[in-house]
């Protein structure tokens, strides 16, 4: 029974990835995401230099990292 379940799950996973469409964002959207990455990195750097508030600077930096992940997934 476990073998049948494993085979079924593997088939489902294989079928889902094999028929998935490659979704990409438009050029304009990708440019806006790219601009936002630069913006959040600049804000993180400026905030760190002015206040030395590590937590807030890290939040801006993490936001830039999250946007970078989206950019890599949907714009490259």
Secondary structure, DSSP 8 states (H G I E B T S, - for coil): -HHHHHHHHHHHHHHHHHH-------HHHHHHHHHHHHHHHHHHHHHHHHH--HHHHHHHHHHHHHHHHHHHHHT-
